[in-house]
Amino acid sequence: MNWKRLSFKRLGFWGRFLGLCCLCLFLVISCGKRPDANAPNTNKDRIILGTTLKPRTLDPADAYELAASNVLYSLGDRLYTYQLGSDRIIPQLASELPKISADGKTYTIPLRKGVFFHDGTPFNAEAMSFSLRRFKENGGKPSALLTDIVDSIQVTGEYEIAIKLKTAFAAFPALLAYSGMAAVSPKAYEIGNGKFTPAKFVGTGPYKLVEFGTNAIKLDVFDQYWGQKPPNQGIDLQIFSSSSNLFNSFKTGAVDLAYQSLDPDQIASLQQSAANSGVQVLEAKSNVLSYMVLNTKLKPLDKVEVRQAIASLIDRQLITERILRKQGEPAYSMIPTTFEFSQPVFKTVYGDANITKAKELLAKAGVTTANPLKLEIWYPSGSAIRQQVASILKESTTKELGGLIDIQPQAVESATFFANIRKGLYQSALVDWYPDFSDADNYIQPFLSCNKGSVTEGCVEGASQSQGSFYYSDRMNQLIAKQRSEQKPAARQQIFADIQQLMAQDVPLIPLWQNKDFAFAKKGLKGVTLDPIQQLALWQVSK
């Protein structure tokens, strides 16, 4: 017997055996490995959207945050929507624009036929009435949008409803286009105070919800959708813990789209590399507005000349270039330029960094270097941008006014900040505004109206009190009521012009800048549009 040959046979057997074991072990480990968030996306049928915004809930009767509205616009249909790229209202679940009664209080709305909910339930007037009543009666965060305005909702036919308002409200169709007004299946939801289902959504939109996880949301195309079906097979929302993770994942190709929110440096980096990388840069004006609120009850801001002087000092160009890096634009009205009613009244009356005018107004108010204006500017401690704005205002006034104004930036935790604004504890504050619905009224009534008060005592109860200006004007209250009831666009535009002029005269608020919105898409992605109202129109995107 050849022992040497036998030994080599045994060695060969054990070598093959060990090799096979290693191969099996490698396959087991590989199959069980977690997916790499930075691995390129090879899914050819679905769109992967990366974001840092995590929805608290997808129940439309309780969803009041931007993170939720981004998803709800893809999942749900409302009675009305907006033509993409404009603020023009068009029918969605309604079959035509509403018929409005002579007194402006009753809206009769015919409904679309042949529509089904994601659970197969047919859509009709009863279902639409149920959805609006649930929004109104369940007591969610946005419920006041209807409870303050709507008196009753009636089914007047199988495919017709009539909504009666407490008072005339010309912006009501825009309110009905708000993402939370989506129709929901009566079989999937209940009416009752606090009866919410945050982790599900059963509506009529082009996508249906199939997963709502901690870090991911999955939407599949709804096969029975009544309208044009999306040109993709679904949307996977990947929620990242930081803008850095989102930025890196987009750079490596792990996501097809990056949207909300990247920091200014990351946006600038992607813009600069776009020409060589083929990345699509989408930029649009946003409806988000940043402003300074002035407390008209606290001295010395109770003097209109002091408020006007502060308005004259603001250098919006410097703010947008140095701090925002041109990722925003100067705002000269509380109504953004995305609305046709917007007029640049603060530019006309005060301009930017008008030091001569500021000095004249301060002198008129009795401000001198011996008796300087001490102005505290408060802002949330978590906002680096507002901290920089307060600092740049201090720097510029110190340089230009030679001791006439002593600006004192003050930071405080966010919850305390907003609580104290309502209490009237701050002279001034830097705030931003995310609109509830897209109409010029939503940038005026929530800031300038007052239910109870007087010129001498200010606003005791009402919107301006809750926003921290405590502004009271009989004339302003009359103009706001008038524009809310006026149905003719031309007449309403003139009223808004008067409102903006009065606001520039009284200066309870100073508009600062209007945000720009950015999204970044992979090379080759088609149909990507960024809309000021409906954000990313995901139902149009394809590979």
Residue pairs with C-beta under 8 A, 6 or more apart in sequence:
36 254
37 238
37 240
37 245
37 249
37 254
38 248
38 249
38 252
38 254
39 252
39 254
40 252
40 253
40 254
41 48
41 253
41 254
41 255
41 256
43 236
44 543
45 232
45 233
45 234
45 543
46 232
46 233
46 234
46 235
46 236
47 232
47 234
47 235
47 236
47 256
47 257
47 525
47 538
47 541
47 543
48 235
48 236
48 238
48 254
48 255
48 256
48 257
49 235
49 236
49 237
49 238
49 255
49 256
49 257
49 258
49 259
49 536
49 538
50 238
50 240
50 246
50 249
50 250
50 254
50 255
50 257
50 258
50 259
51 67
51 70
51 237
51 238
51 239
51 240
51 246
51 258
51 259
51 260
51 261
52 239
52 240
52 241
52 242
52 243
52 246
52 260
52 261
53 66
53 67
53 70
53 239
53 260
53 261
54 67
54 239
55 63
55 65
55 67
55 68
55 70
55 71
55 217
56 63
56 65
56 67
56 68
56 198
57 63
57 68
57 196
57 198
57 199
58 68
58 71
58 72
58 75
58 198
58 199
58 200
58 201
58 209
58 212
59 140
59 196
59 197
59 198
59 200
59 201
60 72
60 76
60 131
60 135
60 179
60 180
60 181
60 182
60 184
60 201
60 203
61 134
61 135
61 138
61 140
61 142
61 143
61 180
61 196
62 138
62 140
62 141
62 142
62 196
62 198
63 69
63 72
63 140
63 141
63 142
63 179
63 180
64 140
64 141
64 142
64 180
66 260
66 434
68 179
69 179
69 180
69 535
70 259
70 260
70 535
70 536
71 217
71 219
71 237
72 179
72 180
72 182
72 201
73 179
73 534
73 535
74 205
74 206
74 207
74 219
74 235
74 538
74 539
75 182
75 201
75 203
75 205
75 207
75 208
75 209
75 219
76 179
76 182
76 183
76 184
76 201
76 203
76 204
76 205
77 92
77 93
77 115
77 182
77 183
77 203
77 204
77 205
78 92
78 93
78 176
78 177
78 178
78 179
78 181
78 182
78 183
79 91
79 92
79 93
79 94
79 109
79 111
79 128
79 176
79 177
79 181
79 183
80 89
80 90
80 91
80 92
80 94
80 97
80 173
80 174
80 176
80 177
81 89
81 90
81 91
81 92
81 177
81 534
82 88
82 89
82 90
82 177
82 438
82 531
82 533
82 534
83 90
84 529
84 531
84 534
84 537
85 529
85 531
87 174
87 338
87 339
87 340
87 438
87 439
87 532
87 533
89 97
89 173
89 174
89 177
91 97
91 112
92 112
92 177
93 111
93 112
93 115
93 123
93 128
93 183
93 204
94 109
94 110
94 111
94 112
95 110
95 111
95 112
95 113
95 159
96 110
97 173
98 107
98 108
98 109
98 173
99 107
99 108
99 109
100 106
100 107
100 108
100 487
101 107
101 108
103 168
104 165
104 168
104 169
104 170
104 485
104 487
105 151
105 164
105 165
105 166
105 167
105 168
106 162
106 163
106 164
106 165
107 162
107 163
107 165
107 172
107 173
108 156
108 160
108 161
108 162
109 160
109 161
109 162
109 163
110 159
110 160
111 123
111 124
111 125
111 128
111 159
111 160
111 161
112 123
112 159
112 226
113 159
114 226
115 122
115 123
115 204
115 226
116 122
116 123
116 204
116 224
116 226
117 123
117 127
117 183
117 184
117 185
117 187
117 188
117 202
117 203
117 204
118 185
118 201
118 202
118 203
118 204
118 208
118 209
118 222
119 185
119 187
119 188
119 202
120 224
121 127
121 185
121 186
121 187
121 188
123 183
123 204
124 158
124 159
125 155
125 156
125 157
125 158
125 159
125 160
125 161
126 155
126 186
127 183
127 185
127 186
128 161
128 183
129 153
129 154
129 155
129 161
130 184
130 186
130 189
130 191
131 181
131 182
131 183
131 184
131 186
132 146
132 150
132 153
132 161
132 163
132 181
133 153
133 191
134 184
134 189
134 190
134 191
135 142
135 143
135 145
135 146
135 180
135 181
136 143
136 146
136 147
136 150
136 153
137 143
137 191
137 192
137 193
138 191
138 192
138 193
138 194
138 195
138 196
139 193
139 194
140 196
142 178
142 180
142 436
145 175
145 178
145 180
145 436
145 437
146 175
148 166
149 165
149 166
149 167
149 169
149 172
149 175
150 163
150 164
150 165
150 166
151 164
151 165
151 166
152 163
152 164
153 161
153 162
153 163
153 164
154 161
154 162
154 163
154 164
155 161
156 162
163 172
165 172
167 484
167 485
168 484
168 485
168 487
169 175
169 484
169 485
170 441
170 483
170 484
170 485
170 486
170 487
170 492
171 437
171 439
171 440
171 441
171 442
171 484
174 437
174 438
174 439
175 181
175 437
175 439
177 437
177 438
178 436
178 437
182 203
182 204
182 205
183 203
183 204
184 201
184 202
184 203
185 202
185 203
187 202
188 197
188 200
188 202
189 195
189 197
189 202
199 212
200 209
200 212
201 208
201 209
202 208
202 209
204 225
204 226
205 222
205 225
206 221
206 222
206 225
206 227
206 228
206 229
206 230
206 539
207 219
207 220
207 221
207 222
207 230
207 234
207 235
207 538
207 539
208 219
208 220
208 221
208 222
209 217
209 218
209 219
210 218
210 219
210 220
211 217
211 218
214 239
215 238
215 239
215 240
216 236
216 237
216 238
216 239
217 236
217 237
217 239
218 234
218 235
218 236
218 237
219 234
219 235
219 236
219 237
220 233
220 234
221 229
221 230
221 232
221 233
221 234
222 229
223 229
230 538
230 539
230 540
230 541
230 542
231 526
231 527
231 540
231 541
231 542
232 541
232 542
232 543
235 538
238 249
238 254
238 255
240 246
240 249
243 261
243 262
243 263
243 266
244 266
246 255
246 258
246 262
247 258
247 262
247 266
247 269
247 270
249 255
249 258
250 257
250 258
250 270
250 520
253 522
256 521
256 522
256 525
256 543
257 519
257 520
257 521
257 522
257 525
257 528
257 536
257 541
258 270
258 519
258 520
259 518
259 519
259 520
259 535
259 536
260 519
260 535
262 270
262 518
262 520
264 324
264 325
264 327
267 325
267 327
267 518
268 325
268 327
270 279
270 281
270 520
271 281
273 279
274 280
274 281
277 523
278 523
278 524
279 520
279 521
279 522
279 523
280 520
280 521
280 522
280 523
280 525
280 528
281 518
281 520
282 518
282 519
282 520
282 521
282 528
282 529
282 530
283 516
283 517
283 518
283 530
284 516
284 517
284 530
284 531
284 532
285 329
285 336
285 337
285 338
285 514
285 515
285 516
285 517
285 532
286 336
286 338
286 514
286 515
286 516
286 517
286 532
287 336
287 338
287 434
287 435
287 438
287 532
287 533
288 432
288 433
288 434
288 435
288 514
288 515
289 331
289 334
289 336
289 432
289 433
289 443
289 511
289 513
289 514
289 515
290 328
290 331
290 386
290 430
290 431
290 432
290 433
290 511
290 512
290 513
290 514
290 515
291 331
291 334
291 430
291 431
291 432
291 433
291 509
291 510
291 511
291 512
292 310
292 314
292 377
292 428
292 429
292 430
292 431
292 509
292 510
292 512
293 421
293 428
293 429
293 431
293 467
293 468
293 469
293 508
293 509
294 301
294 307
294 310
294 427
294 428
294 469
294 507
294 508
294 509
294 510
295 301
295 424
295 426
295 427
295 428
295 468
295 469
295 470
296 302
296 307
296 458
296 469
296 470
296 471
296 472
296 506
296 508
297 424
297 458
297 470
298 424
298 427
300 306
300 365
300 367
300 373
301 307
301 427
301 428
303 365
304 505
304 506
304 507
305 361
305 362
305 364
305 365
306 361
306 362
306 365
306 367
306 373
307 506
307 507
307 508
308 350
308 361
308 507
309 357
309 358
309 359
309 361
309 362
309 365
309 367
309 373
310 358
310 375
310 428
310 507
310 510
311 346
311 349
311 350
311 504
311 507
311 510
312 350
312 351
312 354
312 355
312 357
312 358
312 361
313 353
313 354
313 355
313 358
313 393
313 396
313 397
313 400
313 401
313 405
314 350
314 352
314 353
314 393
314 510
314 512
315 352
315 353
315 392
315 396
316 330
316 331
316 332
316 352
316 512
316 513
317 330
317 352
317 353
318 352
318 353
318 392
318 396
319 330
319 389
319 392
319 512
319 513
320 326
320 328
320 329
320 330
320 513
322 392
323 385
323 388
323 389
323 392
324 385
324 513
327 515
327 516
327 518
328 513
328 514
328 515
328 516
329 337
329 513
329 514
329 516
330 347
330 352
330 512
330 513
330 514
331 337
331 346
331 511
331 512
331 513
331 514
332 344
332 345
332 346
332 347
332 348
332 511
333 342
333 343
333 344
333 345
333 346
333 500
333 511
334 443
334 444
334 447
334 500
334 503
334 509
334 511
335 341
335 342
335 343
335 440
335 443
335 444
335 496
335 500
336 342
336 443
336 514
337 514
338 532
339 439
339 440
339 443
340 493
341 440
341 492
341 493
341 496
341 497
342 440
342 500
343 496
343 497
343 500
343 501
345 500
345 501
345 503
345 504
346 504
346 510
346 511
348 504
349 504
349 505
350 357
350 504
351 357
353 396
353 400
355 400
355 401
358 401
359 401
359 404
362 373
362 401
362 404
362 405
365 373
367 373
367 404
367 405
368 404
369 402
369 403
369 404
372 403
372 404
372 405
372 406
373 404
373 405
373 406
374 405
374 406
374 408
375 405
375 406
375 407
375 408
375 427
375 428
376 408
376 409
376 410
376 426
376 427
376 428
377 390
377 393
377 394
377 407
377 408
377 409
377 410
377 427
377 428
377 429
377 430
378 410
378 411
378 412
378 417
378 420
378 421
378 426
378 427
378 428
378 429
378 430
379 386
379 387
379 389
379 390
379 409
379 410
379 411
379 417
379 429
379 430
380 386
380 411
380 412
380 413
380 414
380 417
381 387
381 411
381 412
381 413
381 414
381 417
382 413
382 414
383 430
386 430
387 409
387 411
389 430
389 512
390 407
390 409
390 430
391 409
393 407
393 409
394 407
394 408
394 409
397 404
397 405
397 407
398 407
410 426
412 420
417 429
420 426
421 429
421 431
421 467
421 468
422 465
422 466
422 467
422 468
424 465
424 468
424 470
426 468
429 468
430 512
431 467
431 468
432 515
433 443
435 442
435 443
436 442
436 446
438 532
438 533
440 496
441 480
441 483
441 484
444 480
444 483
444 496
444 499
445 463
445 480
445 484
446 463
446 467
447 463
447 464
447 467
447 469
447 508
447 509
448 463
448 464
448 471
448 473
448 476
448 480
448 499
448 503
448 508
448 509
449 462
449 463
449 464
449 476
449 477
449 480
450 459
450 460
450 461
450 462
450 463
450 464
450 465
450 471
450 472
450 473
450 477
451 461
451 462
452 459
452 460
452 461
452 462
453 459
453 460
453 461
453 462
453 465
453 470
453 472
454 472
455 472
455 473
455 474
457 472
458 465
458 470
458 471
458 472
459 465
459 469
459 470
459 471
459 472
464 470
464 471
464 472
464 508
467 509
469 508
469 509
471 506
471 508
473 502
473 506
475 502
476 499
476 502
476 503
476 506
479 495
479 498
479 499
479 502
480 499
482 495
483 492
483 495
483 496
483 499
486 492
486 495
503 509
517 530
517 532
517 535
518 530
519 528
519 530
519 536
521 528
524 543
525 541
525 542
525 543
526 541
526 542
526 543
527 537
527 540
527 541
527 542
528 536
528 540
528 541
529 536
529 537
529 540
530 536
531 537
